[in-house]
Amino acid sequence: MASGHSGLQKEVLALYRSALRMVRTKPVATRPSFRLFIRYSFKTQAESISPRDVSAIEHLLRKGRRQLETYEDIKVRNIWVSKAMQEWEEKEGGRRNLQ
């Protein structure tokens, strides 16, 4: 029998869901940029630390919540997407189509 998610995993998933919900409040033309920024940020951060490094995960959760508060502001209408993010999306997009 599979066990459920830990409390920390639930917090990370809740932050991810909140970030994706926030995207729906942004102008339609900029939503893909926000979505890419969120996916890229979560994926690269997850790859950069050990799942057992609780203090680092807690730090990233605090940082992520602060960022989300900033991006939720109605005045924030667009987000900058780097070349690295765009290249990552092209690579990941190809992987998703193969699965």
N, C-alpha and C positions, 0 to 999 in steps of 0.2 A: 504494500500500500504506500502510495506517495505521500510525503508529508507536505503540509501547507507552507506558505512563505513565512519567513521570519518577520519580526516587526520592522527591521531595517529595510528588508526587501519591499514590504508593503509601503513604507514611506517613500522609497525611490519610485515605485510604480505610481503612487498617488501624485507625486510631483510631476512625473512624465505625463500623466493623464491631464493634470491641471494645465500644464504647458500646452498640450495639444488643444484643450478647450479654449485657451486664450487665443489661439490662432484664429478661431471662428469670429472673434471680435474685431479683427483687422480687415482692412480693405481687401477685396477679392484679389486684386492684382498683386498684392504683396504676400498673400498667404503661403505660396510655395517657398518663398525665401525664409519665412518664419519656421515653416515645417522642416525645411532642410537644416536650418540652424539648430533646431531642437534635436533632431535625429542625430546629426553629426556630433553635437556636444555630448549627448548621453553616450553614444557609442564609443567615442574616443576616450572619454573619461572612464568608462567601464573597462576598456582595454588597458588603461594606464595604471590601474591600481589592483591590488589583490582583493578578492572578495572577503578575505579575513582581516583586512586592515580597516577595522571599525572606525577608528578615529578619523581616518582620511575620508571615509564614506560620509560620516557625520559632518565633517567640514564641507564637503561638496554639496551635501543637502542644504546646509545653511546658506552657502553661496548661491546655490540654485534658487532657493526661495527668495533671496534678495533680488536676484536677476529677474525672476518672474514678476515680482512686485513692480519693478521698473518697467518691464515690457507691457504689463497690463494697463499702464497709464494710457488714456485715450489719445494723448498727444504723440505717443510713439506710433507711427504709421508705417514704418519700414525698418528693415534691418539689413546690415551689411553682410554679404556672403563672400567669403574669400575664394580665391582660385582653388585652394586645396579642398574646400568644401564641395565645390562644383565637380572637381575631379573625383572625389570620393563618391558623390552621388551617381556619377556616370558608371563607376565601377560597381557600386552596390546595386544600381538599377539593372545592370546586366546579370548580376547574381540572382536577383529576385525573379527575373524572367526565366531563368534556367530551372528554378525549383518548382 
